[in-house]
Amino acid sequence: MTTTVNTARATTSTIGALIRTGVIAAVAASAATMAVAAAGRAAGISLDVAGAPIPVAGFGMLTAVFSLIGVVIAALLSRFARRPRRTFVRTTVALTVLSLVPDVIADAGTATKALLMLTHLVAAAIVIPAVARRLAA
């Protein structure tokens, strides 16, 4: 007796759940980074880098874009990596650390740099665990 297993449905469902979770996490991270930026500005921290102000909405927009890039990375890893969750976490933690470098060297005050780095860490703390949970260990 031969048994045939249809794996296409499970894979599609898993990718769909990964994308849904990633989009929800991206929206939550975008809202959170805008809240952090707005709170920083309200506390008197400048959002000026190189003399140009960063709008609060800009934090949300960039967070959404890079979070969705992370979801694409997760989808690719779920298909091609031997250990998707582990590879995703290691990759995104490394990318998060690298994302702090421009903040450190930015033409901005110390408080502004710290606020910029905080927004990166807040976004990563929301998106990475949410997406990683959807990946196979």
FENZIWO-V772669 format. One record per run of one state. SS is the DSSP state (h for helix, s for strand, l for the rest). FROM is the first residue (numbers start at 1). TO is the last residue. Records with the same first field share a line. If there is no record, write none. Layout:
SS = FROM-TO + FROM-TO
This chain:
l = 1-7 + 43-47 + 50-51 + 54-55 + 81-83 + 106-109 + 133-137
h = 8-42 + 56-80 + 84-105 + 110-132
s = 48-49 + 52-53
